[in-house]
């Protein structure tokens, strides 16, 4: 079998109009036009994203399938966008699923959710807060292409699939003093440095010997300025906190706050780019793996969670579901690198995986030709959009 040329054309068009999180206007225009032209789905453009609905009746099981649509800032030029994470491919996969289900009846209702702003952690959160349909779902499914694994292999893991993470900012305010009399002021340099050095012990105290991941990465540390007659009176510490459990991150953030909120200085705190842990229920994962294997799909169980974060966790906090990976090649360039470009050959096995979750004993699309059709010959991400 060969891929539907409409999907290949769609993916190429999406690839050539990358848009940063929260600015996906043209991207949604392309997807909306495609679905209205090629399907009979009910398509609704909303401020938080795009929803396409296959509706068979009240009281039926309702399944949701989600794709992220945003691009990433180009390395060295953050005002420009590039599809360096494969969300153009994810959107094409979901549109291909819509085509595969067109005109068929399943005894189920289907929601195809096209979501912006995954890269900032905001898109899924906003949809979960504002779309009443999310609360009616019996299951929701999402995926991500993953380099370093065989092309087309489905990657599953019960429990934590992708880590929680958040940006943590602490602004500490002391008192200024003449550089000749620093004791008259309150300089936050020592307190901030002591806090950074204490982070490993804080982490150990939370984990208590458990081997689950909890880590901190110093993103920035700044104190004072360049006035050599003035002792510094303000400073900022920026960290990325990451772990298998959101509760561990919360505990580490609280320990940092407690360390900085003392003495004669004040501190203000801010969180950015908050991603919850993406944790799969064991029973849903086991059922999915059984269906995939019964359909003849290649499956690999991951031994450890992905360290990167994925905002699909917001959905899993609301309704049952599962997030999984699809291998894009063992030697494929890594996500968010200049050489990365989505490989169209991932589309057929990804659609087959979704179809197996939709319909038991599904065998369609399993024998797609993965020999080389549909591969983007060059990475056009390198131009600014």
C-alpha positions as CSV (number, residue, x, y, z in Angstrom):
1,X,0.0,0.0,0.0
2,X,1.1,3.6,-0.6
3,X,0.2,6.7,1.4
4,X,-2.7,8.9,0.4
5,X,-1.2,11.7,-1.6
6,X,-3.5,14.1,0.1
7,X,-1.8,13.4,3.4
8,X,1.6,13.8,1.9
9,X,0.6,17.1,0.5
10,X,-0.9,18.2,3.7
11,X,2.2,17.3,5.7
12,X,4.4,19.3,3.3
13,X,2.1,22.3,3.6
14,X,2.1,22.2,7.4
15,X,5.9,21.8,7.3
16,X,6.3,24.9,5.3
17,X,4.2,27.1,7.6
18,X,5.6,26.6,11.1
19,X,4.1,28.8,13.7
20,X,5.2,29.4,17.3
21,X,2.9,28.5,20.3
22,X,-0.1,30.6,20.5
23,X,0.3,31.9,16.9
24,X,-0.9,28.9,14.8
25,X,-3.4,30.8,12.6
26,X,-2.3,29.6,9.2
27,X,-1.7,26.1,10.5
28,X,-5.3,25.9,11.7
29,X,-6.5,27.3,8.4
30,X,-4.8,24.5,6.5
31,X,-6.1,21.8,8.8
32,X,-9.7,23.2,8.9
33,X,-9.8,23.5,5.1
34,X,-8.5,19.9,4.7
35,X,-11.1,18.4,7.0
36,X,-14.0,20.4,5.5
37,X,-12.9,19.4,2.0
38,X,-12.2,15.8,2.5
39,X,-14.4,14.6,5.4
40,X,-18.0,15.0,6.6
41,X,-16.8,15.7,10.2
42,X,-18.3,18.5,12.1
43,X,-15.5,21.0,12.3
44,X,-15.4,23.8,15.0
45,X,-12.7,26.4,15.2
46,X,-12.3,27.6,18.7
47,X,-10.0,30.1,20.5
48,X,-8.2,27.2,22.2
49,X,-7.9,25.0,19.1
50,X,-9.8,23.0,16.5
51,X,-12.3,20.2,17.2
52,X,-13.6,17.8,14.5
53,X,-16.4,15.4,15.6
54,X,-17.7,12.1,14.3
55,X,-21.0,11.7,16.1
56,X,-23.2,8.6,16.2
57,X,-25.4,9.3,19.2
58,X,-25.9,10.1,22.8
59,X,-24.9,7.6,25.4
60,X,-22.3,5.9,23.2
61,X,-18.6,5.5,24.2
62,X,-16.7,8.6,23.2
63,X,-13.0,8.5,22.3
64,X,-10.7,11.4,21.8
65,X,-7.5,11.6,19.6
66,X,-5.2,14.6,20.0
67,X,-2.5,16.1,17.8
68,X,-0.3,19.1,18.7
69,X,0.2,21.6,15.9
70,X,2.8,24.2,17.0
71,X,6.4,24.6,16.0
72,X,9.5,25.5,18.0
73,X,11.7,28.6,18.0
74,X,14.6,28.3,15.6
75,X,18.0,27.8,17.3
76,X,19.8,31.2,17.3
77,X,16.7,33.1,16.2
78,X,13.9,32.6,18.6
79,X,11.5,34.9,16.7
80,X,11.5,32.4,13.8
81,X,9.8,29.0,13.8
82,X,10.7,25.6,12.5
83,X,9.0,22.2,12.7
84,X,11.9,20.6,14.7
85,X,9.7,18.4,16.8
86,X,7.4,16.8,14.3
87,X,4.1,18.4,15.2
88,X,3.5,18.8,11.5
89,X,3.6,15.0,11.3
90,X,1.4,14.5,14.3
91,X,-1.3,16.8,12.7
92,X,-1.0,14.8,9.4
93,X,-1.4,11.6,11.3
94,X,-4.7,12.8,12.9
95,X,-6.0,14.0,9.6
96,X,-5.1,10.6,8.1
97,X,-7.0,8.9,10.9
98,X,-10.0,11.2,10.0
99,X,-9.8,10.0,6.4
100,X,-9.5,6.3,7.5
101,X,-12.7,6.6,9.6
102,X,-14.7,8.6,7.0
103,X,-18.1,7.1,6.2
104,X,-17.8,4.2,8.7
105,X,-19.7,3.5,11.8
106,X,-18.2,2.2,15.1
107,X,-20.9,2.5,17.6
108,X,-18.8,5.2,19.1
109,X,-18.4,9.0,19.0
110,X,-15.0,10.3,18.0
111,X,-13.3,13.7,18.8
112,X,-10.3,14.7,16.8
113,X,-8.6,17.4,18.8
114,X,-6.0,19.7,17.2
115,X,-4.2,21.5,19.9
116,X,-1.9,24.6,19.9
117,X,0.8,25.6,22.3
118,X,2.1,22.2,23.4
119,X,5.6,23.5,23.6
120,X,4.7,26.0,26.4
121,X,2.5,23.6,28.3
122,X,-0.5,25.9,27.9
123,X,-2.5,24.3,25.0
124,X,-3.8,21.2,26.7
125,X,-4.4,23.0,30.0
126,X,-6.6,25.6,28.3
127,X,-8.6,23.0,26.4
128,X,-9.2,21.0,29.6
129,X,-10.4,24.1,31.3
130,X,-12.7,25.3,28.6
131,X,-14.0,22.5,26.5
132,X,-16.9,20.6,28.1
133,X,-16.3,17.7,25.7
134,X,-13.2,16.7,27.5
135,X,-15.2,15.7,30.6
136,X,-17.4,13.4,28.5
137,X,-14.5,11.3,27.1
138,X,-14.3,7.6,28.0
139,X,-10.7,7.5,26.6
140,X,-8.2,9.9,25.1
141,X,-5.1,9.0,23.2
142,X,-2.1,10.9,22.0
143,X,1.4,10.1,20.6
144,X,4.8,11.5,19.8
145,X,7.4,10.5,17.2
146,X,10.6,9.4,19.0
147,X,14.1,9.2,17.4
148,X,16.4,6.5,18.5
149,X,13.9,3.7,18.0
150,X,13.1,1.5,14.9
151,X,10.9,3.2,12.4
152,X,7.3,2.4,13.0
153,X,7.7,0.6,16.3
154,X,5.1,1.6,18.9
155,X,6.6,2.5,22.3
156,X,4.5,2.0,25.4
157,X,5.0,2.3,29.1
158,X,2.6,1.9,32.0
159,X,3.0,4.5,34.7
160,X,5.1,7.6,34.0
161,X,5.7,7.9,30.2
162,X,7.1,11.5,30.2
163,X,8.3,13.6,33.1
164,X,6.7,16.6,34.8
165,X,8.7,19.8,34.6
166,X,8.4,23.5,35.3
167,X,10.4,26.6,35.1
168,X,11.0,28.0,38.6
169,X,12.0,31.7,39.1
170,X,13.0,33.2,42.4
171,X,13.6,37.0,42.7
172,X,15.3,37.9,46.0
173,X,15.3,41.5,47.2
174,X,17.8,42.7,49.9
175,X,19.0,46.2,50.8
176,X,21.6,48.3,48.9
177,X,24.7,49.6,50.6
178,X,27.9,51.3,49.7
179,X,30.5,48.8,48.4
180,X,32.8,50.0,51.2
181,X,30.2,49.1,53.9
182,X,28.5,46.0,52.6
183,X,27.4,45.1,56.1
184,X,25.0,48.0,56.1
185,X,22.9,46.3,53.4
186,X,21.6,42.8,52.6
187,X,23.3,41.2,49.6
188,X,21.5,38.1,48.3
189,X,24.6,36.7,46.6
190,X,25.5,34.4,49.4
191,X,21.9,33.2,50.0
192,X,21.4,32.4,46.3
193,X,24.7,30.5,46.0
194,X,24.0,28.6,49.2
195,X,20.6,27.6,47.8
196,X,22.1,26.3,44.6
197,X,24.7,24.3,46.5
198,X,22.0,22.9,48.8
199,X,19.8,21.6,45.9
200,X,21.3,18.1,45.8
201,X,20.7,17.5,49.5
202,X,17.1,18.8,49.1
203,X,16.6,16.3,46.4
204,X,18.0,13.5,48.5
205,X,15.8,14.4,51.4
206,X,12.7,14.1,49.1
207,X,13.6,10.9,47.4
208,X,14.9,9.1,50.5
209,X,16.8,6.6,48.5
210,X,14.2,5.9,45.9
211,X,15.5,5.7,42.3
212,X,12.8,7.8,40.7
213,X,14.0,10.9,38.8
214,X,14.0,14.3,40.4
215,X,16.4,16.8,39.0
216,X,17.2,20.5,38.9
217,X,18.9,22.4,36.1
218,X,20.3,25.9,36.7
219,X,19.1,28.0,33.8
220,X,20.3,31.4,35.1
221,X,21.8,33.0,38.2
222,X,22.2,36.8,38.4
223,X,23.0,39.1,41.3
224,X,23.3,42.9,41.1
225,X,24.8,44.8,38.2
226,X,28.0,46.6,37.3
227,X,28.0,49.6,39.7
228,X,31.3,49.0,41.6
229,X,30.4,51.4,44.3
230,X,27.3,49.6,45.3
231,X,26.8,46.3,47.1
232,X,24.2,44.1,45.2
233,X,20.7,44.2,46.6
234,X,18.7,42.0,44.2
235,X,19.2,38.7,42.4
236,X,17.3,36.2,40.3
237,X,17.6,32.4,40.2
238,X,16.0,30.4,37.3
239,X,15.7,26.6,37.5
240,X,14.1,23.9,35.5
241,X,12.7,21.3,37.9
242,X,12.0,17.9,36.4
243,X,10.8,14.5,37.8
244,X,8.7,11.4,37.5
245,X,6.2,12.8,40.0
246,X,4.6,16.2,40.2
247,X,4.4,15.8,44.0
248,X,8.2,15.6,44.1
249,X,8.6,18.8,42.1
250,X,6.2,20.5,44.4
251,X,8.1,19.4,47.4
252,X,11.4,20.6,45.9
253,X,9.9,24.0,45.0
254,X,8.6,24.3,48.5
255,X,12.1,23.5,50.0
256,X,13.7,26.2,47.8
257,X,11.1,28.7,48.8
258,X,11.6,27.9,52.5
259,X,15.4,28.4,52.0
260,X,15.0,31.8,50.4
261,X,12.3,33.2,52.6
262,X,14.4,34.0,55.6
263,X,16.5,36.7,57.2
264,X,16.2,40.3,56.2
265,X,15.5,39.7,52.5
266,X,12.2,39.1,50.7
267,X,11.6,36.7,47.8
268,X,9.0,36.5,45.1
269,X,8.4,33.3,43.0
270,X,7.0,32.5,39.6
271,X,6.4,29.3,37.7
272,X,6.5,29.0,33.9
273,X,6.1,26.3,31.2
274,X,4.4,24.0,33.7
275,X,4.0,20.4,32.4
276,X,2.4,17.7,34.6
277,X,3.7,14.2,34.5
278,X,2.2,12.1,31.6
279,X,1.2,8.9,33.4
280,X,-0.5,6.0,31.8
281,X,-2.9,3.7,33.7
282,X,-1.6,0.2,33.6
283,X,-4.8,-1.5,32.5
284,X,-5.3,0.9,29.6
285,X,-1.7,0.4,28.5
286,X,-2.0,-3.4,28.7
287,X,-5.1,-3.4,26.6
288,X,-3.5,-1.1,24.0
289,X,-0.4,-3.3,23.7
290,X,-2.6,-6.4,23.3
291,X,-4.6,-4.8,20.5
292,X,-1.5,-3.6,18.7
293,X,0.1,-7.1,18.9
294,X,-3.1,-8.7,17.7
295,X,-3.1,-6.3,14.8
296,X,0.5,-7.3,13.8
297,X,2.1,-4.1,14.9
298,X,5.6,-3.9,16.3
299,X,5.7,-2.9,20.0
300,X,8.5,-2.1,22.4
301,X,8.0,-1.6,26.1
302,X,10.1,1.3,27.4
303,X,12.1,0.6,30.6
304,X,12.2,4.2,31.8
305,X,10.1,7.3,31.3
306,X,11.2,10.0,28.8
307,X,12.9,12.9,30.5
308,X,11.2,15.4,28.3
309,X,7.8,16.7,29.1
310,X,4.5,16.6,27.3
311,X,1.4,18.6,28.1
312,X,-0.9,15.6,27.3
313,X,-0.6,15.0,31.0
314,X,-3.3,17.7,31.5
315,X,-5.8,15.4,29.7
316,X,-4.8,12.4,31.7
317,X,-5.5,14.3,34.9
318,X,-9.1,14.7,33.7
319,X,-10.0,11.5,31.9
320,X,-8.6,8.0,31.4
321,X,-6.3,7.6,28.4
322,X,-2.8,6.8,27.2
323,X,0.1,8.5,25.6
324,X,2.6,6.5,23.5
325,X,5.5,6.9,21.1
326,X,6.2,5.9,17.5
327,X,9.9,5.2,16.6
328,X,11.1,7.4,13.7
329,X,14.5,5.7,13.2
330,X,17.4,4.5,15.3
331,X,19.7,7.0,13.7
332,X,17.3,9.8,13.1
333,X,18.4,13.3,14.3
334,X,17.1,14.2,17.7
335,X,14.0,16.3,18.5
336,X,14.6,20.1,18.7
337,X,17.9,19.8,16.7
338,X,18.7,21.7,13.4
339,X,18.9,18.4,11.5
340,X,15.6,17.0,12.6
341,X,12.8,16.6,10.0
342,X,9.7,14.4,10.3
343,X,9.7,11.2,8.3
344,X,6.4,10.6,6.5
345,X,6.9,6.8,6.8
346,X,5.8,7.1,10.4
347,X,2.3,8.0,9.4
348,X,0.9,4.6,8.4
349,X,1.9,2.7,11.6
350,X,0.8,5.6,13.7
351,X,-2.6,5.6,12.1
352,X,-2.7,1.8,12.4
353,X,-2.0,2.2,16.2
354,X,-4.9,4.6,16.5
355,X,-7.2,2.4,14.5
356,X,-6.4,-0.6,16.7
357,X,-7.4,1.5,19.7
358,X,-10.6,2.4,18.0
359,X,-11.6,-1.0,16.7
360,X,-10.6,-4.4,18.1
361,X,-8.6,-6.7,15.8
362,X,-8.0,-3.9,13.3
363,X,-5.5,-5.1,10.7
364,X,-5.8,-2.2,8.2
365,X,-2.6,-0.2,7.4
366,X,-0.3,-2.8,8.9
367,X,1.3,-3.6,5.6
368,X,2.2,-0.1,4.6
369,X,5.3,0.2,2.5
370,X,8.1,1.6,4.7
371,X,10.8,1.3,2.0
372,X,11.2,5.0,1.3
373,X,8.0,6.7,0.0
374,X,7.0,10.0,1.5
375,X,10.3,10.9,3.1
376,X,11.0,14.6,3.1
377,X,14.2,14.8,0.9
378,X,15.6,17.9,2.7
379,X,15.0,19.7,5.9
380,X,13.3,22.9,4.9
381,X,13.1,24.0,8.6
382,X,16.2,26.0,8.2
383,X,14.5,29.0,6.5
384,X,12.8,31.5,8.8
385,X,9.0,31.6,8.8
